[in-house]
Amino acid sequence: MLVFPCILPAESLQIEVPPGLKEVYLLSPGTSAVLEHLQGQFNDSLDQLSTKYQIDLLKEQEDKAAALAREKEQAYANKFESLKQQYLSSISLSIISSEAEIFPASSALGEVSFFYTIKNNSDRIISDITYRPKIGGITLPTTSALILDLIHPVTLKSGLGPNETLSNKGHEPEHFSFFIGELSREELKKISLEMKKDFTVDIVDMHFSQKKGYKGQTNVVGFKDAFSDQLQLMQISIERARADAQSKKASYNKALQGFSNDKDAEAARYSETLNDLKKTAIRSRMRVDEKNRCTFENIPAGTYIVYAPNAQGKTVFEHVTISGSRNKLTLNEMIKDPFVP
């Protein structure tokens, strides 16, 4: 607060305030103490509501239940991935020979054919594998997922049993197409040079069957069904954890809604009390002129609170003392309006 002496009529107070304010009020000096008391009462009522609805406890329970569900989901994902990698790595696939046809000028597709030998080192019958082809370390952009059906070329029965080997050498080659336009000129050049000597495949998925048989006559399943006996208990545990988390969330949300409704009602009463206090606390009021000033005339000596609010919830809120002398104040600091909840 800055105080500048000047010649004014006795018992007058001239105040300069920040731009944008319309009115300045002089309030009773005890107003700030009443405001603090009312604020404390309001905070106590909110604490009582929080205790009544057990907001903190229910939120803690919800968070713990949700964390436990996530933990079980991650454990399941880790177990599933471990099983998958174990069986994918149990397949040995060797490329005997390969041929590729690439004609960028006449076709958007390249063609690859190859002969292979595959061995099943697992303890289950494998009906097919999904693979990703590479030439010279470059992954070929294929038209769709590539599936190699493990069908015996003589018996035509599907399924490769444990420790069995299968080869299409001497029979029809396996073949697929890939997009030439998705490869750079340098990649196409490398593929042309490496296609006969560096063609490999990455096995990314597989399916299983309970027995060998003709295609379409056997029950083919993926990893989740094939290992349901190992994963079932974990799945049940996840479902229970999810249900518990959902229940805890519903309890918290219900309590929070009740708390919010009661809090709004309490805030409305608090706001009404603040408005009543402001009305009874006003001792004088003046409009602010274009120079952001106003002058109070014939003010009784004593202590007042200068109160000058704006529309954004901020206000000048300063204690001043009028002693009968001529006074001039320049007030710049603004704080949160204590009459706005």
Buried (B, 14 or more C-beta within 10 A) or exposed (E): EEEEEEEBEEBBBBBBBBEEBEEBBBBBBEBBEBBEEBBEEBEEBBEEBBEEBBBEEBBEBBBEBBEBBBEBBEEBEEBBEEBBEEBBEBBEBEBEEBBBEBEEEEEEBBBBBBBBBBBBEBEBBBBBBBBBBBBBEBEBEBEEEBBBEBBBEEEEBBBBBEEBEBBBEEEEBBEBBBEBEEBEEEBBEBBBEBBEEBBBBEBEBBBBBBEBBEBEEBEBBEBEEBBEEEBEEBEEBBEEBBEBBBEBBEBBEEBBEBBEEBBEEBBEEBBEBBEEBBEEBBBBBBEBEEEBBBBBEEBEEBEBBBBBBBEEEBBBBBEBEBEEEBBBBBBEEBEEBBBEB
